Amino acid sequence: MTEFIPGRLTAGLAAALLLAGCASFSGINPQATLRTPAAAETGAAGVPAVSPQWWREFGDAQLNALVEEALRGNPSLGVAQARLRRAQAVTEVAHAATLPQVTGSLDITRQRYSENGLYPPPLAGSTSDSGTLQLNGSWELDFFGKNKAALEAALGSARAAEADVEAARVVLAANVARSYFQLVRVREQLAVSQRTLEQRGQQLQLVRQRVGAGLDTNLELRQSEGALPEARQQIEALQEQAQVAHNALAALVGKPDVPEVAAVPALKTLPAATALPALPADLLGRRADVSAARWRVEAAGENVKNAKAQFYPNINLVGFVGLSTIGLGRLLDMGSLQYGAGPAIRLPIFDAGRLRANLRGRTADLDAAIESYNGAVLEAIHETADAVASLRSIAKQQVEQAEAQAAAEGAYQIALQRYQAGLGTYLNVLAAESSVLNQRRLGVDLAARVLDARVALYRALGGGYTADATVAAH
């Protein structure tokens, strides 16, 4: 057997390679091209990474608790983790295909033997038991890299799934923070509206006094009375928004019975006006979604290699050793021993286009993975640029808004004093008050937008992900 295998195997392999020319993968090539921007386009090198617990920088214990609770129990994150475990199992299957395989079998058969068959009398025409107890082994010699490519593809998919888990964590934490800050914004707007209602109540009392003194008419009285329902309607609308924001937090945390959030801090107490970080040169490497997309490109490329390798012969070493008898009484005798070993070669000659169709499909998958990666790259740069632009613009808007609010407050005080002195109309008071209220609401919105944009920037910068990050939950 040691002389048979090398000589016959070499000759068989040469013949197989010649015949394999009948199946060709020529003319099937990827069409898409990776478009990765140069490092100089994304900023300066050496920038520290965002903290993996970036939400703690806002200094809000309630926010910290909500984010950490969501990371423990959100169903979307659980789905991503389940997909990771599945990808890891597929990797183990692909690795097993590269190793020798051994199976055992026990067959017991009761059979009538043909009188006109291979077996002579007295066996011919009789009915007897037969048994085989055997070990079978095989090992595919991966000359053309088919199994190696399949393993690399599975590893790439597992790494992509791991990055997906990290991306899901970043998105989940960002959504919790943004929903929380939305609740903060609504609560601040409610405070503005409550002050407005109190102010309009005081104004109504003043108008009634002036009407009683004959200084105003019922027109001013009706105008003042109409302002109260309007203020109460705005309060009710904001309370609805607060409940919706609370429900959103409950859904993100993964507990429908999440307790009511305690009194939220004022926007001015949250440290949002920190300096903007420089954009790192390795921005794309700090984005879990981009890393996942790149690993999928790698996996798709290995799947193409696997599809090409299937055009070549499969070469296996097979062997068996066991016991076989007719009649079970001597099954365990040494004389019943049988064994054998040798090469097995399988090659495609004519498959009606199956292999080429499979390769075209794998190549299309590679093109799709490349374009998905290109899209992820563009989206990463776009999100980062938008977050930086928003923070810079909002800072300038806040300066202008503060000046506008100070002017509106001054104008309102003047209009109110003139009305009280009988030198102006109540319409002037209402107009000045509307300007003040608009500026107060705008101030709240701008402060909330700073927090929201800061969260968007943390997410755009990767949310603390690194390319060698491991998923704590797996």
Summary of the structure (lengths in Angstrom):
residues: 474
radius of gyration: 37.9
end to end distance: 48.4
largest distance: 136.2
contacts: 1432
relative contact order: 0.17
helix: 64%
strand: 11%
